[in-house]
Amino acid sequence: MAKDEQFGFKRLSLDNWLTIDPAWRGVVMSNSVGRPDLSWVHDLVQTNLSPEVPIEVRNLFDVARGALIYSLVFYPLLALGIEQMYRVADVATVVRCTAASADDKATKRYVDRIDWLGKNDIIAGEDIQRWHALRMLRNDTSHPKDQMIMAPGIVLSMISDIIELVDLLFADNTPATT
């Protein structure tokens, strides 16, 4: 079952919608679960945000992670899942600014929230660049010119970075919205 050359990815049908997308052939995962599909699911279900992160952010994270898991049957969901992960980071800045009583007008845009959180020592100076990189990725993927296709290893690395940064936003136990 090859990908449709016109589209560049698996075309879903009644016969193939529950089969592993051929794009996963040849993907080697680093853990020892054995099968690439089980390894992918294993790696992703192990990833979680800290319980200190407000539930509304964790819920968004779980939905994005679900899209990534189901990319096994439709590989383009890998791109949609990571795009949603970028939005999880964005929403985390909204929630954190609200919890810190930031002025809504001063933190309306993502860039402003990152800068405000940095100026108020909620984001460490060395992490401000990483947050701006996430913001630029979010912006780029929110206005696509074509379907983005990503490698699973890169996606896992990006998720790890997002988890680290979002967890740090809420690590000081400042009360957050629920």
N, C-alpha and C positions, 0 to 999 in steps of 0.2 A: 504494500500500500504506500506508494510514493506520494510525496507532496505534489500539489498541483503547481506546475511550473509557471502558470500565469499569475498565481497569487503568491507563490513562494512559501506556502505553508499548507498543512493538512486541510483539506476540505472536508468538513464534517458531513456524515451521512448516517442513515439508520443502521448501517452495517458496521461503522467504525467509531461511533461516538464514545464508546467505552473502552477502546483499545489504546494502548500506549502510542503516543504520537511518534512516527518514525524519526523525527528530529532528535529524539533521545538516544537513538542507536549510536553507539560509540562513545557516549558520555561516561566518563569514569569518575566515580565519587571517591573521596579520600577515606571514608570510614570503612569498617569491615562488615557491614551488614550483608554484603554479597551481591545482591541485585541492584543495579543503578536506580530502579524505581523505588525500591524499599529504602535504599540509602538516602534518596532525595527526601522522602517523607520523614524518615528518621531524623535527618538533620534539621528539617524545618519544624517539626513538632517539639524539638528541643529548644527552639528559640522562643523566648518570652521576654516581655518587658517586666521590669520590677513591679512588685505589688504596690509600691509607693506611687507609681504612675497612675493618675486618675483613670477610672473605669472607662470613660468615654474615649480616651486615647487607646487604651488596651483593646476595646471593642473594635475600633478601626484597624488596629494592628492585626487582630485575629482574622478579619475579613480579607485584608491584603495577603496575609499568610495563606489563607484558604485558596485564593486565586493562584498563588505560586504553587501550592501543592497540586492543584488540578491542572497545572500546565503539563502534567504528564500525559493527559489525554488531548490537550490542545495547546501546543507549544507557545503560541502568541500570548496566552495568559501569563507567561513569565514576565513579559514586558508590562502588561497591565498591572500585575501584582507589585512590581517594583515601583511603577509610577504611583500606585496608591500608597506604598511605603513612604515615598517622598512627601505625600500629602499628610500622612500620619505625623511626620516630623513638623510640618507646618502647623497643624492643629495643636501639637504639643506646645508650640511657642505661644499660641493664642491662650490656651488653658493656663500656662505658667504665668503669662503677663497678667491675666485676670486674677490669679491667686495672689500675685504680688501687688495688686491694686494699681497697675499701670494705667496711665491716662489713655483712654480708647483712641483719641485723636492722634496721640504721639506714637501709637503702636498699631495703626490701622493696616499697614503693609508688612509683609513678611520681613523685608529688609529692615524696617524700622523696629520690629519686635526683636530681631537678632541684636541690633545695635543697642536697644534699650536694655535687654537682658545682659549684654556685655558690660555696659556702663554701670549697671547695678550689681555687678559681680555675681550674677546668677549663672552666666556662661563664663567659664574661665577664658582668659585672654588667648591662650593657645588653641582654644576650640572655636573661636569666632570665625576663623577662615574655613574650618570644616563645615560650620553651619551655613556660611555663604555658598560654599560649594554645593551643599544639598539644595539650597534655595535655587541656584542656577540650574541644577538638574531638574528640579520640579518645574521651573519655568520652561525649560527646553522640551520636556516631555508633555507639558500641557498644551503645546502648540505644535503638534507633529506635522511633518510634511509627508511622511510615509510610515508604514508599520515598522516599529523598532523591534529588532530581534537581538536578544542578549544571551550570553553564555551563563550557565548555571553557577559556575564558580565565582564569577563577578557579582552575580546577584547575592550569593551567600555572603560575600565580603561586604557588600553595601548594607545588607540587613544587619550584619554585626556592627557596623559603624553607626547605623541609625539607632539600634538598641542602646549602644554605649552613650550616645549623645542625649537621647531622650531620657534614659535612666538618670544621667547626671543632672538634668534639669530639675528633677524632683527628689534628688538624693539628700537634700538638706532638711527634709521633713517639714518644710514650710507647708501649712495647710493648703490643700488644693481643692478645686471644685470637684464634686462627685457627680 
